[in-house]
């Protein structure tokens, strides 16, 4: 498993308005190859948005990050920060992290 952390500067919408505007995008992410789950992140005060994803493997995370970065740039986002991490399963399990296997 690989964890992908993404963030970028974002001027909104936030909160409920974001939820309403991005429902179709959220639904489409469920069909991305290798994607297990996503947690959406937002910080209106700092004007940041992003997400934390769990992928089955490195390749799936890399493909998604490249595609998502290109999509965000088309939406006017200048810089997308994305980092792929290994998951320490034994410690994550102790802390009830939402992982399988």
N, C-alpha and C positions, 0 to 999 in steps of 0.2 A: 504494500500500500504506500501511496505517496500523498502528502498533504501539500496543497497549493494555496499560497496566501497571495492575494492580489489587492492592491489599493491604488487610488488615483484621485487627483483633485476633481471635485464635482460641485457644480453650483445648484444642484437640485433637479428635480423635486426630491423631498425627503419625507419620511414618515408615511402616513396614509396616502398622501398624494403619489409618492414613489410606488407604493404597493399597488395602487390602482393603475398607474401608467405602465408598469413593467410585468403585469401578470402573464402576458403571452411569452415574453422573454423567459421568465422564470419557468414556465411550463416546458419550453423548448429545451432548456438546459438538462432536463431529466432524460433526454434522448441522446446526450453526448456520449460517445463511446468511452467506457471505462469509468464514468462518473458515478460515484456512490451516493454522495450527498453534497449539499452546499449550504453554508450559513451566510446570509447576506449581512453586510456591515455598512454602517453609515454614521457619520459624525457631522451634524449640521454646523456646529460651532467652528469646526476646523475646515469645513467644506471638503470632506473626504468621503469616499464610498469605496466599496470593494466586496470581497468575499473570502471565505475560507472553504476550500473544497477537499473532499477525500476522493482520490482516484485509485483504481485498481493497480496501476503501474506507472512508471516513469514516462513511457511513450505517450500514454493517454493524456497525462498532465501536460506534457510539452506541446502536443498537438492542440489541446484546448487553449493553453496560454497564448500560443501564436495566433490562433483564430480569434480569440477574445480581444487580444491587444489590437489586432487589425480592425475589429468591429468598433471598439471604443475610439480609435483614432478617426474612423469615419464619422463618429458622433461628436468629434471636436475635442477629444481628450488628448492632450499633448504628450503626457508621459504616463505610462502604465508600469507600475512596479509589481513584478511577480517573482516569487521565490518558491522553489519546490523543496520540500523537506522529506526525510525519512520519518516514519512514525515509530517511536519506541513503544511497541505494543504492551509489554509487561507493565511499564509504569503508567501508560495511558489507561489500561484496564483497572489498575488500582484506583485511579481517579475518575472512573466511570465515563471515560471518553467514548463517544459514539462510534466505535469501530467494530468491525466483524472479524473474527478469526484471530 
